[in-house]
Amino acid sequence: MADGAVTSRTRHLRLTTAIMAAVLVVGAGVGALVGGAVAALGMAVGVALVAVSYLASTLAMAWADSVAPQMVFGVGLGMYILKFSLFGVMLVAVNDAGWPGRIPMAWGIVLGVIAWTTSHVWWMARNAHPYVADPPTADPPVTVPDRPDALTEQP
């Protein structure tokens, strides 16, 4: 694996993590204004869960792509199954505990998903992708004669 192989596949993380940090702060502030400290914590936890989840997937798939691109699907699917299994267990536990911050946490999760997805799409639409390029060809370019009758002339 070449130096920087994972880094070159995660250039978008500066933007997405900065936006997630801003969303976490603003979301927690709105939660505090609307529902107090518990709502602020719930919003912050929801946004943070999404950020950690997406960050883990991004890093795992970037690593897999740097090692062997055919591993990306398996690693991505494995991360998806692991994350949503953990989310399911956590959400059931939070609901069963009756924590008053669970509704703001759900809103934080929604807000985090929208923020991460939007920032990622925005970054992808505006940046070059150096590992996606036309494959080089070994054949020289084909030249077309200036005159149509040159194709039928015999030496």
Stockholm file with secondary structure:
# STOCKHOLM 1.0

chainA/1-155         MADGAVTSRTRHLRLTTAIMAAVLVVGAGVGALVGGAVAALGMAVGVALVAVSYLASTLAMAWADSVAPQMVFGVGLGMYILKFSLFGVMLVAVNDAGWPGRIPMAWGIVLGVIAWTTSHVWWMARNAHPYVADPPTADPPVTVPDRPDALTEQP
#=GR chainA/1-155 SS CCTTHHHHTCTTHHHHHHHHHHHHHHHHHHHHHHHHHHHHHHHHHHHHHHHHHHHHHHHHHHHHHHHCGGGHHHHHHHHHHHHHHHHHHHHHHHHHHTCTTHHHHHHHHHHHHHHHHHHHHHHHHHSCCTTSCCCCCSSCCCCCCSSGGGGTCCC
#=GC SS_cons         CCTTHHHHTCTTHHHHHHHHHHHHHHHHHHHHHHHHHHHHHHHHHHHHHHHHHHHHHHHHHHHHHHHCGGGHHHHHHHHHHHHHHHHHHHHHHHHHHTCTTHHHHHHHHHHHHHHHHHHHHHHHHHSCCTTSCCCCCSSCCCCCCSSGGGGTCCC
//
